[in-house]
Amino acid sequence: DERCLCFTKQWYQRRVRGLVCCNCFNFVLQTGGQECFSPDDLHKVYIELLKRLDDSSDELRVAVTATLKTFFSLLPSDYNRELYKAHLQALYRGLLIHLDDPNQAIQEAVYGVLVEGGRIWPAYLCEHVESVKHKHRSSLYCDKLLAVFRDC
């Protein structure tokens, strides 16, 4: 049926477009670095990245985690954790939801993001991990995170 073919083509184009956009944005972040992107600039995009973790395409979701790792790597060493606490809370909470994803590849990718993001405020991340650990199907990745930031 021609309608099925059209729908499949549109779905594929949306999927590829999302993947290309995510990879391009990651490249722009990596290339521009801290010289081009202030924390305020970065705060404007993470919400959209977190939304993409809900996508049906696991390939896109893994690409989003790579972009989020780049995002965290660009936050400066003097990042004001208290001033930007709400942003970190949203990021940590959003990522911890996906740490319990049924797909282990997504869990691994999100774990990598949280290891990178946890360097910003390890104790605060550990608080969030402890508060959700009992809700996860398995505490494996929560325990791994807590082990990484053992001195929380």
N, CA, C and O atoms as a GROMACS GRO file, in nm:
protein
  608
    1ASP      N    1   0.084  -0.118   0.000
    1ASP     CA    2   0.000   0.000   0.000
    1ASP      C    3   0.088   0.124   0.000
    1ASP      O    4   0.188   0.130   0.072
    2GLU      N    5   0.052   0.221  -0.079
    2GLU     CA    6   0.131   0.342  -0.095
    2GLU      C    7   0.135   0.426   0.034
    2GLU      O    8   0.236   0.490   0.063
    3ARG      N    9   0.025   0.424   0.110
    3ARG     CA   10   0.022   0.499   0.236
    3ARG      C   11   0.123   0.440   0.335
    3ARG      O   12   0.189   0.516   0.407
    4CYS      N   13   0.138   0.311   0.342
    4CYS     CA   14   0.235   0.247   0.431
    4CYS      C   15   0.376   0.285   0.391
    4CYS      O   16   0.461   0.314   0.476
    5LEU      N   17   0.401   0.285   0.261
    5LEU     CA   18   0.534   0.321   0.212
    5LEU      C   19   0.566   0.466   0.247
    5LEU      O   20   0.677   0.498   0.289
    6CYS      N   21   0.467   0.553   0.231
    6CYS     CA   22   0.486   0.695   0.264
    6CYS      C   23   0.512   0.712   0.413
    6CYS      O   24   0.601   0.786   0.452
    7PHE      N   25   0.434   0.643   0.497
    7PHE     CA   26   0.453   0.651   0.642
    7PHE      C   27   0.591   0.601   0.681
    7PHE      O   28   0.660   0.664   0.762
    8THR      N   29   0.633   0.488   0.624
    8THR     CA   30   0.763   0.431   0.655
    8THR      C   31   0.874   0.527   0.612
    8THR      O   32   0.971   0.545   0.684
    9LYS      N   33   0.859   0.586   0.498
    9LYS     CA   34   0.959   0.682   0.448
    9LYS      C   35   0.967   0.804   0.541
    9LYS      O   36   1.076   0.851   0.573
   10GLN      N   37   0.851   0.855   0.583
   10GLN     CA   38   0.850   0.971   0.674
   10GLN      C   39   0.913   0.935   0.807
   10GLN      O   40   0.991   1.013   0.862
   11TRP      N   41   0.880   0.817   0.860
   11TRP     CA   42   0.938   0.773   0.987
   11TRP      C   43   1.089   0.763   0.975
   11TRP      O   44   1.162   0.809   1.063
   12TYR      N   45   1.136   0.704   0.867
   12TYR     CA   46   1.280   0.687   0.846
   12TYR      C   47   1.349   0.823   0.835
   12TYR      O   48   1.456   0.844   0.893
   13GLN      N   49   1.287   0.915   0.760
   13GLN     CA   50   1.347   1.047   0.744
   13GLN      C   51   1.355   1.120   0.878
   13GLN      O   52   1.456   1.185   0.906
   14ARG      N   53   1.251   1.111   0.960
   14ARG     CA   54   1.253   1.174   1.092
   14ARG      C   55   1.363   1.113   1.179
   14ARG      O   56   1.436   1.185   1.248
   15ARG      N   57   1.375   0.982   1.174
   15ARG     CA   58   1.476   0.912   1.254
   15ARG      C   59   1.616   0.953   1.212
   15ARG      O   60   1.700   0.985   1.296
   16VAL      N   61   1.641   0.952   1.082
   16VAL     CA   62   1.773   0.990   1.032
   16VAL      C   63   1.801   1.137   1.061
   16VAL      O   64   1.912   1.173   1.099
   17ARG      N   65   1.701   1.222   1.042
   17ARG     CA   66   1.718   1.365   1.069
   17ARG      C   67   1.755   1.387   1.216
   17ARG      O   68   1.843   1.467   1.246
   18GLY      N   69   1.688   1.318   1.307
   18GLY     CA   70   1.719   1.332   1.449
   18GLY      C   71   1.859   1.286   1.481
   18GLY      O   72   1.930   1.350   1.558
   19LEU      N   73   1.900   1.176   1.421
   19LEU     CA   74   2.034   1.123   1.444
   19LEU      C   75   2.141   1.216   1.389
   19LEU      O   76   2.242   1.242   1.455
   20VAL      N   77   2.119   1.266   1.269
   20VAL     CA   78   2.215   1.359   1.208
   20VAL      C   79   2.224   1.487   1.289
   20VAL      O   80   2.333   1.537   1.313
   21CYS      N   81   2.110   1.541   1.330
   21CYS     CA   82   2.110   1.664   1.410
   21CYS      C   83   2.185   1.644   1.541
   21CYS      O   84   2.264   1.730   1.582
   22CYS      N   85   2.162   1.533   1.605
   22CYS     CA   86   2.228   1.506   1.733
   22CYS      C   87   2.378   1.495   1.715
   22CYS      O   88   2.455   1.553   1.792
   23ASN      N   89   2.421   1.419   1.613
   23ASN     CA   90   2.564   1.404   1.588
   23ASN      C   91   2.629   1.535   1.547
   23ASN      O   92   2.742   1.563   1.587
   24CYS      N   93   2.559   1.614   1.467
   24CYS     CA   94   2.612   1.745   1.427
   24CYS      C   95   2.625   1.838   1.547
   24CYS      O   96   2.724   1.908   1.563
   25PHE      N   97   2.523   1.836   1.633
   25PHE     CA   98   2.528   1.921   1.751
   25PHE      C   99   2.643   1.880   1.843
   25PHE      O  100   2.712   1.965   1.899
   26ASN      N  101   2.664   1.750   1.857
   26ASN     CA  102   2.776   1.702   1.937
   26ASN      C  103   2.908   1.752   1.877
   26ASN      O  104   2.997   1.795   1.950
   27PHE      N  105   2.919   1.747   1.745
   27PHE     CA  106   3.040   1.796   1.678
   27PHE      C  107   3.059   1.946   1.703
   27PHE      O  108   3.170   1.991   1.730
   28VAL      N  109   2.952   2.021   1.694
   28VAL     CA  110   2.959   2.166   1.718
   28VAL      C  111   3.005   2.193   1.861
   28VAL      O  112   3.090   2.280   1.884
   29LEU      N  113   2.950   2.121   1.956
   29LEU     CA  114   2.991   2.138   2.096
   29LEU      C  115   3.139   2.105   2.113
   29LEU      O  116   3.213   2.180   2.177
   30GLN      N  117   3.182   1.993   2.056
   30GLN     CA  118   3.322   1.953   2.068
   30GLN      C  119   3.416   2.053   2.003
   30GLN      O  120   3.522   2.084   2.056
   31THR      N  121   3.375   2.103   1.888
   31THR     CA  122   3.460   2.196   1.813
   31THR      C  123   3.465   2.333   1.879
   31THR      O  124   3.571   2.393   1.891
   32GLY      N  125   3.349   2.382   1.923
   32GLY     CA  126   3.343   2.514   1.984
   32GLY      C  127   3.402   2.518   2.123
   32GLY      O  128   3.470   2.614   2.160
   33GLY      N  129   3.376   2.414   2.200
   33GLY     CA  130   3.430   2.405   2.334
   33GLY      C  131   3.383   2.516   2.426
   33GLY      O  132   3.286   2.587   2.397
   34GLN      N  133   3.453   2.530   2.538
   34GLN     CA  134   3.417   2.629   2.639
   34GLN      C  135   3.434   2.772   2.589
   34GLN      O  136   3.372   2.864   2.642
   35GLU      N  137   3.516   2.790   2.488
   35GLU     CA  138   3.536   2.924   2.434
   35GLU      C  139   3.409   2.977   2.368
   35GLU      O  140   3.385   3.098   2.366
   36CYS      N  141   3.329   2.887   2.314
   36CYS     CA  142   3.209   2.928   2.241
   36CYS      C  143   3.079   2.912   2.320
   36CYS      O  144   2.978   2.976   2.289
   37PHE      N  145   3.082   2.826   2.420
   37PHE     CA  146   2.958   2.795   2.491
   37PHE      C  147   2.973   2.820   2.641
   37PHE      O  148   3.052   2.754   2.709
   38SER      N  149   2.898   2.914   2.689
   38SER     CA  150   2.896   2.942   2.833
   38SER      C  151   2.799   2.844   2.900
   38SER      O  152   2.719   2.780   2.831
   39PRO      N  153   2.805   2.832   3.032
   39PRO     CA  154   2.705   2.748   3.100
   39PRO      C  155   2.562   2.789   3.066
   39PRO      O  156   2.475   2.703   3.050
   40ASP      N  157   2.537   2.919   3.054
   40ASP     CA  158   2.401   2.963   3.021
   40ASP      C  159   2.360   2.915   2.882
   40ASP      O  160   2.244   2.878   2.861
   41ASP      N  161   2.454   2.915   2.788
   41ASP     CA  162   2.424   2.862   2.654
   41ASP      C  163   2.390   2.713   2.663
   41ASP      O  164   2.293   2.666   2.602
   42LEU      N  165   2.469   2.641   2.738
   42LEU     CA  166   2.449   2.496   2.751
   42LEU      C  167   2.317   2.463   2.821
   42LEU      O  168   2.251   2.365   2.787
   43HIS      N  169   2.280   2.545   2.918
   43HIS     CA  170   2.155   2.520   2.990
   43HIS      C  171   2.034   2.530   2.899
   43HIS      O  172   1.929   2.473   2.930
   44LYS      N  173   2.046   2.600   2.789
   44LYS     CA  174   1.933   2.616   2.698
   44LYS      C  175   1.906   2.490   2.615
   44LYS      O  176   1.799   2.478   2.556
   45VAL      N  177   2.001   2.396   2.612
   45VAL     CA  178   1.984   2.282   2.522
   45VAL      C  179   1.963   2.148   2.592
   45VAL      O  180   1.911   2.055   2.531
   46TYR      N  181   2.002   2.137   2.718
   46TYR     CA  182   1.998   2.004   2.778
   46TYR      C  183   1.856   1.949   2.790
   46TYR      O  184   1.838   1.827   2.784
   47ILE      N  185   1.757   2.035   2.806
   47ILE     CA  186   1.619   1.987   2.818
   47ILE      C  187   1.578   1.913   2.691
   47ILE      O  188   1.513   1.809   2.697
   48GLU      N  189   1.616   1.968   2.576
   48GLU     CA  190   1.583   1.902   2.449
   48GLU      C  191   1.658   1.770   2.437
   48GLU      O  192   1.604   1.672   2.384
   49LEU      N  193   1.781   1.767   2.485
   49LEU     CA  194   1.856   1.641   2.480
   49LEU      C  195   1.791   1.536   2.570
   49LEU      O  196   1.778   1.420   2.530
   50LEU      N  197   1.751   1.576   2.689
   50LEU     CA  198   1.684   1.481   2.779
   50LEU      C  199   1.555   1.427   2.716
   50LEU      O  200   1.523   1.309   2.733
   51LYS      N  201   1.482   1.511   2.646
   51LYS     CA  202   1.359   1.467   2.579
   51LYS      C  203   1.388   1.359   2.476
   51LYS      O  204   1.310   1.265   2.459
   52ARG      N  205   1.501   1.371   2.408
   52ARG     CA  206   1.537   1.274   2.303
   52ARG      C  207   1.571   1.137   2.362
   52ARG      O  208   1.572   1.038   2.289
   53LEU      N  209   1.598   1.131   2.492
   53LEU     CA  210   1.621   1.000   2.554
   53LEU      C  211   1.493   0.916   2.559
   53LEU      O  212   1.499   0.796   2.585
   54ASP      N  213   1.379   0.979   2.533
   54ASP     CA  214   1.251   0.907   2.529
   54ASP      C  215   1.217   0.859   2.388
   54ASP      O  216   1.112   0.798   2.367
   55ASP      N  217   1.302   0.885   2.292
   55ASP     CA  218   1.276   0.848   2.154
   55ASP      C  219   1.266   0.696   2.140
   55ASP      O  220   1.322   0.622   2.221
   56SER      N  221   1.196   0.651   2.039
   56SER     CA  222   1.182   0.507   2.015
   56SER      C  223   1.307   0.446   1.952
   56SER      O  224   1.325   0.324   1.954
   57SER      N  225   1.393   0.530   1.897
   57SER     CA  226   1.515   0.481   1.833
   57SER      C  227   1.629   0.472   1.935
   57SER      O  228   1.674   0.574   1.988
   58ASP      N  229   1.672   0.351   1.961
   58ASP     CA  230   1.785   0.334   2.054
   58ASP      C  231   1.913   0.394   1.997
   58ASP      O  232   1.998   0.442   2.072
   59GLU      N  233   1.925   0.392   1.866
   59GLU     CA  234   2.043   0.451   1.802
   59GLU      C  235   2.051   0.601   1.832
   59GLU      O  236   2.158   0.653   1.864
   60LEU      N  237   1.937   0.669   1.822
   60LEU     CA  238   1.934   0.812   1.855
   60LEU      C  239   1.961   0.833   2.003
   60LEU      O  240   2.035   0.924   2.040
   61ARG      N  241   1.904   0.750   2.087
   61ARG     CA  242   1.923   0.765   2.232
   61ARG      C  243   2.070   0.750   2.270
   61ARG      O  244   2.119   0.823   2.357
   62VAL      N  245   2.140   0.656   2.208
   62VAL     CA  246   2.284   0.641   2.236
   62VAL      C  247   2.359   0.764   2.186
   62VAL      O  248   2.452   0.810   2.253
   63ALA      N  249   2.321   0.818   2.071
   63ALA     CA  250   2.385   0.939   2.019
   63ALA      C  251   2.362   1.057   2.115
   63ALA      O  252   2.451   1.140   2.136
   64VAL      N  253   2.244   1.064   2.173
   64VAL     CA  254   2.213   1.170   2.270
   64VAL      C  255   2.303   1.158   2.392
   64VAL      O  256   2.349   1.259   2.446
   65THR      N  257   2.329   1.036   2.437
   65THR     CA  258   2.416   1.020   2.554
   65THR      C  259   2.557   1.069   2.523
   65THR      O  260   2.623   1.127   2.610
   66ALA      N  261   2.604   1.047   2.401
   66ALA     CA  262   2.736   1.098   2.364
   66ALA      C  263   2.737   1.251   2.368
   66ALA      O  264   2.835   1.312   2.411
   67THR      N  265   2.629   1.312   2.323
   67THR     CA  266   2.619   1.458   2.324
   67THR      C  267   2.612   1.509   2.468
   67THR      O  268   2.671   1.612   2.500
   68LEU      N  269   2.540   1.438   2.554
   68LEU     CA  270   2.532   1.478   2.694
   68LEU      C  271   2.668   1.465   2.764
   68LEU      O  272   2.700   1.546   2.852
   69LYS      N  273   2.747   1.366   2.726
   69LYS     CA  274   2.882   1.355   2.783
   69LYS      C  275   2.965   1.477   2.742
   69LYS      O  276   3.039   1.532   2.823
   70THR      N  277   2.952   1.516   2.617
   70THR     CA  278   3.022   1.636   2.571
   70THR      C  279   2.972   1.758   2.648
   70THR      O  280   3.052   1.841   2.691
   71PHE      N  281   2.841   1.767   2.665
   71PHE     CA  282   2.781   1.876   2.741
   71PHE      C  283   2.848   1.888   2.878
   71PHE      O  284   2.894   1.996   2.915
   72PHE      N  285   2.853   1.779   2.952
   72PHE     CA  286   2.913   1.783   3.086
   72PHE      C  287   3.061   1.817   3.081
   72PHE      O  288   3.112   1.885   3.170
   73SER      N  289   3.130   1.770   2.979
   73SER     CA  290   3.273   1.798   2.971
   73SER      C  291   3.301   1.946   2.947
   73SER      O  292   3.412   1.993   2.973
   74LEU      N  293   3.203   2.018   2.897
   74LEU     CA  294   3.222   2.161   2.869
   74LEU      C  295   3.191   2.251   2.987
   74LEU      O  296   3.222   2.370   2.984
   75LEU      N  297   3.132   2.196   3.092
   75LEU     CA  298   3.106   2.280   3.209
   75LEU      C  299   3.240   2.310   3.275
   75LEU      O  300   3.319   2.219   3.301
   76PRO      N  301   3.266   2.436   3.302
   76PRO     CA  302   3.397   2.476   3.354
   76PRO      C  303   3.424   2.425   3.495
   76PRO      O  304   3.331   2.391   3.569
   77SER      N  305   3.549   2.421   3.531
   77SER     CA  306   3.587   2.373   3.665
   77SER      C  307   3.533   2.464   3.775
   77SER      O  308   3.514   2.421   3.889
   78ASP      N  309   3.507   2.590   3.741
   78ASP     CA  310   3.452   2.682   3.840
   78ASP      C  311   3.300   2.696   3.827
   78ASP      O  312   3.242   2.797   3.868
   79TYR      N  313   3.237   2.595   3.770
   79TYR     CA  314   3.091   2.594   3.754
   79TYR      C  315   3.025   2.614   3.890
   79TYR      O  316   3.056   2.543   3.985
   80ASN      N  317   2.935   2.709   3.898
   80ASN     CA  318   2.870   2.744   4.024
   80ASN      C  319   2.756   2.645   4.052
   80ASN      O  320   2.643   2.664   4.007
   81ARG      N  321   2.788   2.542   4.128
   81ARG     CA  322   2.692   2.435   4.155
   81ARG      C  323   2.569   2.486   4.230
   81ARG      O  324   2.457   2.443   4.202
   82GLU      N  325   2.589   2.573   4.323
   82GLU     CA  326   2.474   2.625   4.401
   82GLU      C  327   2.382   2.709   4.314
   82GLU      O  328   2.260   2.696   4.320
   83LEU      N  329   2.441   2.795   4.233
   83LEU     CA  330   2.360   2.881   4.145
   83LEU      C  331   2.281   2.797   4.045
   83LEU      O  332   2.165   2.827   4.016
   84TYR      N  333   2.344   2.693   3.992
   84TYR     CA  334   2.284   2.612   3.887
   84TYR      C  335   2.229   2.478   3.939
   84TYR      O  336   2.214   2.382   3.863
   85LYS      N  337   2.201   2.473   4.066
   85LYS     CA  338   2.155   2.349   4.130
   85LYS      C  339   2.031   2.290   4.061
   85LYS      O  340   2.022   2.169   4.044
   86ALA      N  341   1.938   2.374   4.023
   86ALA     CA  342   1.816   2.325   3.958
   86ALA      C  343   1.847   2.256   3.825
   86ALA      O  344   1.782   2.158   3.789
   87HIS      N  345   1.945   2.308   3.753
   87HIS     CA  346   1.984   2.245   3.626
   87HIS      C  347   2.046   2.107   3.651
   87HIS      O  348   2.014   2.010   3.583
   88LEU      N  349   2.134   2.100   3.750
   88LEU     CA  350   2.196   1.971   3.782
   88LEU      C  351   2.091   1.872   3.832
   88LEU      O  352   2.096   1.753   3.798
   89GLN      N  353   1.998   1.919   3.910
   89GLN     CA  354   1.892   1.832   3.960
   89GLN      C  355   1.811   1.774   3.843
   89GLN      O  356   1.784   1.654   3.840
   90ALA      N  357   1.774   1.858   3.748
   90ALA     CA  358   1.697   1.811   3.633
   90ALA      C  359   1.777   1.711   3.550
   90ALA      O  360   1.724   1.610   3.504
   91LEU      N  361   1.904   1.740   3.531
   91LEU     CA  362   1.990   1.648   3.455
   91LEU      C  363   2.007   1.514   3.526
   91LEU      O  364   1.986   1.408   3.466
   92TYR      N  365   2.045   1.520   3.652
   92TYR     CA  366   2.066   1.396   3.726
   92TYR      C  367   1.938   1.313   3.734
   92TYR      O  368   1.942   1.192   3.712
   93ARG      N  369   1.828   1.376   3.765
   93ARG     CA  370   1.701   1.303   3.776
   93ARG      C  371   1.659   1.243   3.642
   93ARG      O  372   1.619   1.126   3.634
   94GLY      N  373   1.670   1.322   3.538
   94GLY     CA  374   1.633   1.273   3.405
   94GLY      C  375   1.719   1.156   3.362
   94GLY      O  376   1.669   1.058   3.306
   95LEU      N  377   1.848   1.166   3.387
   95LEU     CA  378   1.938   1.059   3.349
   95LEU      C  379   1.917   0.934   3.433
   95LEU      O  380   1.926   0.822   3.383
   96LEU      N  381   1.890   0.952   3.560
   96LEU     CA  382   1.869   0.836   3.648
   96LEU      C  383   1.746   0.754   3.608
   96LEU      O  384   1.743   0.633   3.630
   97ILE      N  385   1.648   0.818   3.551
   97ILE     CA  386   1.531   0.744   3.500
   97ILE      C  387   1.577   0.647   3.391
   97ILE      O  388   1.534   0.532   3.389
   98HIS      N  389   1.664   0.694   3.303
   98HIS     CA  390   1.709   0.612   3.190
   98HIS      C  391   1.819   0.515   3.229
   98HIS      O  392   1.854   0.425   3.151
   99LEU      N  393   1.874   0.531   3.347
   99LEU     CA  394   1.969   0.433   3.397
   99LEU      C  395   1.899   0.299   3.423
   99LEU      O  396   1.963   0.195   3.433
  100ASP      N  397   1.767   0.304   3.434
  100ASP     CA  398   1.685   0.184   3.458
  100ASP      C  399   1.616   0.138   3.330
  100ASP      O  400   1.518   0.064   3.336
  101ASP      N  401   1.666   0.179   3.216
  101ASP     CA  402   1.608   0.142   3.087
  101ASP      C  403   1.612  -0.010   3.067
  101ASP      O  404   1.707  -0.075   3.113
  102PRO      N  405   1.514  -0.067   3.001
  102PRO     CA  406   1.518  -0.211   2.975
  102PRO      C  407   1.636  -0.254   2.886
  102PRO      O  408   1.681  -0.368   2.893
  103ASN      N  409   1.684  -0.162   2.802
  103ASN     CA  410   1.793  -0.190   2.710
  103ASN      C  411   1.927  -0.167   2.781
  103ASN      O  412   1.956  -0.056   2.826
  104GLN      N  413   2.008  -0.271   2.791
  104GLN     CA  414   2.135  -0.259   2.863
  104GLN      C  415   2.231  -0.162   2.794
  104GLN      O  416   2.311  -0.098   2.862
  105ALA      N  417   2.225  -0.151   2.662
  105ALA     CA  418   2.311  -0.056   2.591
  105ALA      C  419   2.280   0.088   2.634
  105ALA      O  420   2.370   0.170   2.647
  106ILE      N  421   2.153   0.115   2.656
  106ILE     CA  422   2.113   0.248   2.702
  106ILE      C  423   2.161   0.268   2.846
  106ILE      O  424   2.212   0.374   2.880
  107GLN      N  425   2.145   0.167   2.929
  107GLN     CA  426   2.193   0.176   3.067
  107GLN      C  427   2.343   0.207   3.071
  107GLN      O  428   2.387   0.294   3.145
  108GLU      N  429   2.419   0.136   2.991
  108GLU     CA  430   2.565   0.158   2.986
  108GLU      C  431   2.597   0.300   2.940
  108GLU      O  432   2.683   0.366   2.998
  109ALA      N  433   2.528   0.345   2.837
  109ALA     CA  434   2.554   0.479   2.784
  109ALA      C  435   2.517   0.587   2.886
  109ALA      O  436   2.591   0.684   2.903
  110VAL      N  437   2.405   0.570   2.953
  110VAL     CA  438   2.362   0.667   3.054
  110VAL      C  439   2.458   0.663   3.173
  110VAL      O  440   2.490   0.767   3.230
  111TYR      N  441   2.502   0.546   3.209
  111TYR     CA  442   2.602   0.533   3.317
  111TYR      C  443   2.726   0.616   3.283
  111TYR      O  444   2.779   0.687   3.368
  112GLY      N  445   2.772   0.606   3.158
  112GLY     CA  446   2.888   0.685   3.116
  112GLY      C  447   2.864   0.835   3.128
  112GLY      O  448   2.954   0.911   3.166
  113VAL      N  449   2.743   0.878   3.093
  113VAL     CA  450   2.710   1.020   3.107
  113VAL      C  451   2.712   1.062   3.253
  113VAL      O  452   2.764   1.167   3.288
  114LEU      N  453   2.655   0.978   3.339
  114LEU     CA  454   2.650   1.012   3.482
  114LEU      C  455   2.788   1.012   3.546
  114LEU      O  456   2.814   1.089   3.638
  115VAL      N  457   2.877   0.927   3.499
  115VAL     CA  458   3.014   0.931   3.549
  115VAL      C  459   3.078   1.065   3.512
  115VAL      O  460   3.145   1.128   3.594
  116GLU      N  461   3.057   1.108   3.389
  116GLU     CA  462   3.110   1.238   3.345
  116GLU      C  463   3.040   1.351   3.420
  116GLU      O  464   3.106   1.443   3.470
  117GLY      N  465   2.908   1.345   3.428
  117GLY     CA  466   2.833   1.452   3.493
  117GLY      C  467   2.849   1.455   3.644
  117GLY      O  468   2.835   1.560   3.707
  118GLY      N  469   2.879   1.341   3.702
  118GLY     CA  470   2.895   1.334   3.847
  118GLY      C  471   3.017   1.407   3.899
  118GLY      O  472   3.023   1.443   4.016
  119ARG      N  473   3.113   1.430   3.812
  119ARG     CA  474   3.234   1.503   3.855
  119ARG      C  475   3.200   1.648   3.894
  119ARG      O  476   3.275   1.711   3.968
  120ILE      N  477   3.089   1.698   3.843
  120ILE     CA  478   3.048   1.836   3.874
  120ILE      C  479   3.010   1.847   4.021
  120ILE      O  480   3.052   1.941   4.089
  121TRP      N  481   2.932   1.753   4.070
  121TRP     CA  482   2.888   1.756   4.210
  121TRP      C  483   2.861   1.614   4.257
  121TRP      O  484   2.745   1.572   4.263
  122PRO      N  485   2.965   1.541   4.289
  122PRO     CA  486   2.951   1.399   4.324
  122PRO      C  487   2.853   1.372   4.439
  122PRO      O  488   2.771   1.281   4.430
  123ALA      N  489   2.861   1.450   4.544
  123ALA     CA  490   2.774   1.425   4.660
  123ALA      C  491   2.628   1.444   4.623
  123ALA      O  492   2.542   1.369   4.669
  124TYR      N  493   2.600   1.543   4.541
  124TYR     CA  494   2.462   1.570   4.500
  124TYR      C  495   2.409   1.457   4.412
  124TYR      O  496   2.294   1.416   4.426
  125LEU      N  497   2.493   1.407   4.321
  125LEU     CA  498   2.453   1.293   4.239
  125LEU      C  499   2.427   1.172   4.328
  125LEU      O  500   2.328   1.102   4.309
  126CYS      N  501   2.515   1.146   4.423
  126CYS     CA  502   2.499   1.031   4.511
  126CYS      C  503   2.368   1.038   4.590
  126CYS      O  504   2.303   0.936   4.611
  127GLU      N  505   2.331   1.158   4.633
  127GLU     CA  506   2.202   1.174   4.701
  127GLU      C  507   2.088   1.127   4.612
  127GLU      O  508   1.998   1.055   4.655
  128HIS      N  509   2.093   1.169   4.486
  128HIS     CA  510   1.987   1.131   4.392
  128HIS      C  511   1.990   0.981   4.363
  128HIS      O  512   1.885   0.918   4.353
  129VAL      N  513   2.109   0.926   4.348
  129VAL     CA  514   2.120   0.782   4.324
  129VAL      C  515   2.060   0.704   4.440
  129VAL      O  516   1.982   0.610   4.420
  130GLU      N  517   2.095   0.743   4.561
  130GLU     CA  518   2.042   0.675   4.680
  130GLU      C  519   1.889   0.686   4.687
  130GLU      O  520   1.823   0.593   4.734
  131SER      N  521   1.834   0.798   4.641
  131SER     CA  522   1.689   0.818   4.652
  131SER      C  523   1.609   0.737   4.549
  131SER      O  524   1.490   0.714   4.568
  132VAL      N  525   1.674   0.693   4.440
  132VAL     CA  526   1.601   0.617   4.337
  132VAL      C  527   1.645   0.472   4.325
  132VAL      O  528   1.579   0.392   4.259
  133LYS      N  529   1.753   0.439   4.386
  133LYS     CA  530   1.811   0.305   4.373
  133LYS      C  531   1.709   0.194   4.398
  133LYS      O  532   1.705   0.095   4.325
  134HIS      N  533   1.627   0.210   4.500
  134HIS     CA  534   1.529   0.107   4.535
  134HIS      C  535   1.417   0.093   4.431
  134HIS      O  536   1.345  -0.007   4.431
  135LYS      N  537   1.402   0.192   4.344
  135LYS     CA  538   1.297   0.189   4.242
  135LYS      C  539   1.343   0.118   4.114
  135LYS      O  540   1.260   0.080   4.031
  136HIS      N  541   1.474   0.099   4.098
  136HIS     CA  542   1.526   0.038   3.977
  136HIS      C  543   1.509  -0.114   3.979
  136HIS      O  544   1.510  -0.177   4.084
  137ARG      N  545   1.494  -0.170   3.859
  137ARG     CA  546   1.482  -0.316   3.846
  137ARG      C  547   1.603  -0.386   3.905
  137ARG      O  548   1.592  -0.491   3.969
  138SER      N  549   1.718  -0.325   3.881
  138SER     CA  550   1.843  -0.377   3.934
  138SER      C  551   1.924  -0.258   3.986
  138SER      O  552   1.922  -0.150   3.926
  139SER      N  553   1.992  -0.278   4.096
  139SER     CA  554   2.071  -0.168   4.152
  139SER      C  555   2.213  -0.166   4.098
  139SER      O  556   2.296  -0.088   4.144
  140LEU      N  557   2.242  -0.250   4.000
  140LEU     CA  558   2.379  -0.265   3.948
  140LEU      C  559   2.444  -0.132   3.911
  140LEU      O  560   2.551  -0.100   3.961
  141TYR      N  561   2.379  -0.056   3.825
  141TYR     CA  562   2.440   0.069   3.779
  141TYR      C  563   2.440   0.176   3.887
  141TYR      O  564   2.530   0.260   3.892
  142CYS      N  565   2.340   0.174   3.972
  142CYS     CA  566   2.341   0.267   4.087
  142CYS      C  567   2.459   0.236   4.177
  142CYS      O  568   2.530   0.326   4.221
  143ASP      N  569   2.479   0.108   4.205
  143ASP     CA  570   2.591   0.068   4.289
  143ASP      C  571   2.725   0.102   4.225
  143ASP      O  572   2.819   0.144   4.293
  144LYS      N  573   2.733   0.085   4.093
  144LYS     CA  574   2.856   0.121   4.022
  144LYS      C  575   2.884   0.271   4.033
  144LYS      O  576   2.998   0.313   4.053
  145LEU      N  577   2.780   0.351   4.020
  145LEU     CA  578   2.797   0.497   4.034
  145LEU      C  579   2.842   0.534   4.173
  145LEU      O  580   2.934   0.615   4.191
  146LEU      N  581   2.778   0.474   4.272
  146LEU     CA  582   2.816   0.503   4.410
  146LEU      C  583   2.959   0.461   4.437
  146LEU      O  584   3.029   0.526   4.514
  147ALA      N  585   3.004   0.354   4.375
  147ALA     CA  586   3.142   0.309   4.391
  147ALA      C  587   3.240   0.408   4.327
  147ALA      O  588   3.347   0.433   4.381
  148VAL      N  589   3.202   0.462   4.212
  148VAL     CA  590   3.289   0.560   4.145
  148VAL      C  591   3.306   0.683   4.233
  148VAL      O  592   3.416   0.738   4.245
  149PHE      N  593   3.197   0.725   4.293
  149PHE     CA  594   3.201   0.846   4.378
  149PHE      C  595   3.193   0.806   4.526
  149PHE      O  596   3.118   0.866   4.603
  150ARG      N  597   3.268   0.708   4.562
  150ARG     CA  598   3.267   0.647   4.696
  150ARG      C  599   3.275   0.750   4.809
  150ARG      O  600   3.214   0.731   4.914
  151ASP      N  601   3.348   0.856   4.790
  151ASP     CA  602   3.369   0.955   4.896
  151ASP      C  603   3.261   1.062   4.899
  151ASP      O  604   3.285   1.174   4.943
  152CYS      N  605   3.142   1.026   4.853
  152CYS     CA  606   3.030   1.124   4.848
  152CYS      C  607   2.997   1.173   4.988
  152CYS      O  608   2.907   1.255   5.004
   0.00000   0.00000   0.00000
